[in-house]
Amino acid sequence: MSLLSRTEEIVLLTIWQLKDNAYGVTIADRLTETTGKTWRIGAIYIPLERLEKKGYLTSYLGKATNKRGGRSKRLYRVTKIGIDALIKTKKMEENIWKDIPVVSLEGGYEK
Amino acid sequence: MKNKKTFYNLNSFSVWLIKKVFKDDDGVRLGDFNEIYNDLIEEKGRLRARFFFWFYVMMALPQYLKDLTIWSTAMLLNYMKIAYRNIKRHKGYSLINITGLAVGISCFLLIFLYVQNELTYDSYHENSDRIYRISSTYITSGEPIRFASSSPALGPRLKDEFPEVEEYVRILRAPRLLFRQQDSNVSFYENNIVVADPSIFNVFSYEFLQGDPVTCLDDPKTIVLTEVLADKYFGKENPMGKALSVDGEYFIVTGVIKSPPQNSHLTIEGIASFLNIPEGPRLYPSMFEILGFTYVLLPENYDFAGFTEKWPAFYEKYCAEDAALYGQVFEPNFVKLTDIRYGSLNFRFDVPVGSDLYLFAFISIGLFILALACINFINMTTAQAPTRAKEIGIRKVLGSDRQNLIFQILIESYFITFLAFASAYVIMKLSLLYIPIEQMLGFNIEMNFQENSLLLVSTLVLYVFISLISGLYPAFYMTSVLPVKALSGTLKSGKSGLFTRRVLVTSQFAISIGVVVLMLFVNDQVDFMRNQNLGFHKENIVSIQIRDRSVTEILPALMEEFSKYPGVISVTSGSNLPGRPSSGLYWFEGNEGTVEHNYSVFMVGYDYNETLGLEITKGRDFDRSFTSDTSKAVIVNETLVKTMKWKDPIGKRITQSSFQAEVVGVVKDFNFRSLHNEIEPLLLRMRRRPGGRLIMKIEGRNIVHTMSLIEEKWNSISPDRPFEYSFLDEEFGRLYNEDQRLNKLIKLFSVICVLISCLGVLGLSSFNSIRRTKEVAIRKVHGASTYQIVRMLFREIFLLFLTASLIIFPVSLILINLWLENFAYRTEINLMLFLGTVIAGVLVALFTAGYHSIKVASENPVKRIRHE
């Protein structure tokens, strides 16, 4: 298990937040909200694939709806390994950020 | 919001497009897009939704594709960038690495081309797998004798009687002919002319640039030339229809063909009609008189069982009678065209045949050099491990898994190998220009990647192979670094890495020592052969071929006159010289009745033995006072006496049809063949009339002067022909041409081997010394002297070298013995040679490593320990 990259972390957390409703469209929308950058559906597929290959996600086919023209959706869930990786990454970040108040960072290099 | 909504589906075009681009296997992605579409309809209304949807798709596309390719290409580019930076950072080592590899690859490719050339002899012809040469085996009193040639009567009869013989052609190599261009005085002797049946163009493939293959040889006084010869005699003019004087007779040029490739067993530069052979020998019906080569065209994959069945009937009809007369049995052998060069056939009067042994030697050398270069590469890369440990540690921390790292190192390996190949190409081109490699190997090297598909494929395979072999071990080894250890800087290279490196270096040493030792032995043997006492006078014997009738007529008087010239010691004549024996079938009076043997024969004139320094040990030499000597006397050599088990050879009768003679003397054994062969039985008999060659022994001083006198006299008698002579030691030396060529080449390649090994030692020693700087510094602080340090660093190399020597010693002994079996006469195996090489090798290795070792050992120890 290694540390997660920024993007990986964000995607995993988003999926975690979406609970049982995490699939392509919803993930992309929520990401766009959170990060402020437009995540289109096409940008999502590959990261999702990679994360699943690494074992952080698992997916299953959901119900088909009329809205989707009769096609099912693929729902994602974070795995235990994924959760562990998230926790590890968070801990490391806390470690690095220890004793560095954000305020002093904003002050710049002087002193 | 209404509860019930109508949902719309995407049209089929959209469906198709999305499926294509976004790789949708299970319809999920399509569903996503569908959903997005419907969302948009809700937001923007049906009409505008479509527009927005397409806009969305357009924008989604590049992101998707970028992600897709980023994964593969970006990583690749990143790795390549790192590889490039690494190379720049360690310029010295990279240079050594790449140079070593490049040299190894160039040598290997050159050898590859050579071997390919040799093994594809004669495959240029379209029918090459259907053409067979018929060789003749004659069995007499139990010993079969095999000739490469056959009777001229055989071909046509076979075609008549065996329907499977589609075509036959007879080819006879003409002796050296004098060509003269009509209008000018341009005249040369041509060696590669043949006479052949016109069917030659049906059997073999020759490309006609001018002329008609069907009719060009209809008239006997016509000739077909290769473009090279046409150019030589006619320059820019069109040679068709023009006359060329060949040995005094005029031939009309009726065709020009493209020069056939060099790798043909028969070098042909001009073809004239078979009808030029006088009727007598040409139409002689007996199967027991051979003349020239006969080739037949058979159907593909011909099964010789059919032939063997019908043969007895044929034999009965055409051979049985003569067989009884000659007392022999005749058997034809079918030799595939492509087997002639390398089939190890051992026929008499054959074309020069390739030697498997040398081919094998070359291939081995090529492989060795390549192995050396690869070992170097592996060593150098693994030696870099400690330096790169930090980089790899960080990468691991940042999330690379081991697979990716291995991939990265492999990419570096591919990158460096690619550079090596590019350099190798340049090296090959340059060396072909400046070093006479083509001359040494004996053929024109063409690096044509388009035509030579085997070359192209092999190069690619080699590229992948080398990259993998040289990259995998370092990749696995270097990526087994534990991140924490690497980052804290306390990483030592593991024990296992050291052992492998030692093994690799030892093998390098072993290969180099082996090659050098073998080279020295081959050199020894070749020198030995050159200086061996052959039992006759080799030096300063001139021979001039007698062709003109104007010379033959006055020959006895001419010889008398030459013998009076200052500088001429002795004059004689004869058809044969050592290195060019004839052979013949004779009946010998044995201890139990007459036996028949086919032995070598020399046809000589008076004073032959004296001129060549051959010693008569029993009886007498040919003597002018015995007039019957020219027809009734024979001298035999000691081996013949031994073979016949004669107690008293003088007076024994030797006959051949009308030739009835007695032994009048025994000559001491001398090597009339190369030292590859044991001395065989030999007969000397006199020509009825003097002729063949004029042979003279001249003094060693003032050779030029003597020769110019002789030339003057000769030209006054035979003005039409250029004065051509040769020295016996040169001609005889040509028998060892192949050995000498091998010698030269092995020398060259062994130098390369040593160089590559030195590069390896250089690189390694520098790494070693850097690695051990801290250790050295600590020792110095504790009082070790520079000398002691250097000795310690040297010890490793010394031990490795010693191990290598011990391993390679028995191996090389075996190989040398194998090679020497080729020769009936050999040098002793000089063990001092081996010892000397080892000692010299150790010195070279230590010297190469010396620079770095001394530098490290004499450094100020404080500098190193300060970092702690």
Interface residues (C-beta under 8 A of the other chain):
Chain A: S2 L3 L4 S5 Y23 G24 V25 T38 R40 I41 G42 A43 Y45 I46 P47 R50 L61 A64 T65 N66 K67 R68 G69 G70 R71 S72 K73 R74
Chain B: K5 F7 N9 L10 F22 D26 G27 V28 R29 L30 G31 D32 F33 N34 E35 I36 N38 D39 Y56 M59 A60 L61 Q63 Y64 L65 D67 L68 W71 K396 V397 L398 G399 S400 D401
